[in-house]
């Protein structure tokens, strides 16, 4: 799912770049309990409504390679995923992406072992000037990742808190926006 608000309430979808000013990517497996927190958050945000043009919501699922291409030309990218650090379930970590970039191993690399943290490293190299200036990662500590399990209560609560933080980020961006002419020069 790649969806965005065109300003008229219409949604779009795409398989190429996220092509938004702000791209929110939810990563994880919908079939594995708390691991579904990223895609579930994206769906939650979509159901509540994307309040402005330029915000694109992407269900990144478990395909790390796709994450690199969804970031192309976005100014800000927000990635949400579950974590397994040993912290209490529902613990929220907000981390600048450059602290999480992980170069994929050259030996034994295949599409199923390529994760979004590898995509950050690949994206920086592959996209060059089109790599986003601002990439933030929200990790929510998982508790139960059993097949078919719903989100646990602490993770669902944390997801709501992260959704509010994500909305605040795009609302702050909108409030600080500078209106420009079609030629890209500031108005006024």
N, C-alpha and C positions, 0 to 999 in steps of 0.2 A: 504494500500500500504506500503510495506516495501521493499525498494530497495537499492541496494548498488553497488558500483563500484568494480569489481573484479580485476581491473588493466588491463584487456584486453578489456574493453569497454562493457563487458556483464553485464547485470543487474541480480540481484537475488531477490527473494522474500521469505518471511518466515512468519510463524505465531508464532515462538518461540521468543527467545531473539533477540535483535538487532544485536548481535555478531559483532559489529564494534568497532574500536578504538574510533571513534567519532560517536555518534548517534544524529541526528537532528530530533526532534519530533514536528510536527505541529498539534496543537489541535484546535478544533472548528467545527462548523456546516456549511457545504458547502451551505446549503439552506438559511442561515440567514445573508445575506449581509456581513458586516464587521466582523462578528463572524467567517467567513471563512478564515481569514487572515493566520492562522497557516497552514492548509492543502494547501492553495493556494501558500504560500511561499515554502513549500516543493516541490510542483509540478513545480514551477518556477525554483528552484535550479536544479531539475532533468532535466528539458528541457535544461538548460544551460550547463549541464554536471558536473559530480562529478569528480574533477581533480585527485583524488588519491585513492589508495586502502585504505580500513579501514574506509571510511566515509559511513554511512548508513542513508538513508532518510526514515522517517516513517510518514505516514498520521495517526495521532493518533485519528482523528475524535472526537467523543464525549465520547468514552469509556475510562474513567479514569483508570479502572483496568488494561487495556492492557499496559498503560504507564509503570507501575512498571516492567513488564516482559520484555519490550523492552530495558530497561536500563541495564539488567543483563550483567555483565562483561565488559561493556564499560568503557573506561578511562574517557571520557568526554561526557556529555549529554547536549544538547542545546534544550530547549523547547520554542516554540513560540505559543502565544495565544493572543486573544483579551482581553481587560480589560474594565471595566466600573467603573471608579473612579471619574467621573465628570470633568476630564481634557479635554482640547480641543481634538477633533478627530485627530488621527495621532501622538499623543504624545507617545514617546517610553520610556519604563522603562526597565532597565537592572538590574536584581535583583538576588543575590545569592540564590539558591534554599532553603538553610536552613532557610532563612527569610520567606519563603512562605509555608513550610511544615505545614500541617494542619491535625491533627489526625481526622479521620472520626468519626462521632457520632455513638454510639453503638445502639441507639434507632432509628428505622425507616430507617436504612441503607439498600439500595438495589442498584442494578447495575446502575440505572438511576440517583441516587444521589451521586455516587462515582466519584469524580473529580480527575484531575491530581494532584492537590495539596495534596489530600488524598493519591494518589499513591506514592508521594515522601516519606511520612511518612511510609506507608506500605512497600515500597521498601527498605528503610533503615533497617527496622526490618526483612523483609522476605529474602532479598538477602544477608545480612550480609557482608562478605568479598567481595562479587561480586557487591556491590553497588558502583556506580561510585565515583571516588575521586573528580570530578569537575562537578557540575550541575549548569548551568546558565539558567535563564528564561528571555526571552524577552517578554514583554507585550506591545501591541499596542492598544492605546485607540480607542474604536469603536465609530462610530457616528450613523450609520443606520444599525440596525439588523433586518429589516423587511424581511419576507419570500420572496425569489426570487430577492431581491435587489442585485446589483453588489457591489463590493468593492467601497466605496466612494473614491473620489480623494485624500483626505489627508491620508487615510489609505493605499491606493495603493502606494503613494509616500513613506510613512514610511516603508511599506513592502520592497520596493527596498533598502532603507537604511539598514534595518535589514539584508536583504539577503547579502549585501556587508560586514556587520560586521561578519556574520556567515562564509562567505568565507574567510575573513581575519583570523578568528580564526583557521580554519583548515589548511590554508596555513602557518601560523606561527608555528603550530604544526609540519608540514612537514619539515619546515626549521630547527627546533630545534631537530628533531629526531636523535637518536643515532642508527647507524646500529649495529645489533647484529647477532651473529652466530645462527644457528638453536638451539643451547643449551641455548640461552638467554644471552650469554656473549657479552659485547661490542667488536666490531671488532677493530683491529688496536692497 
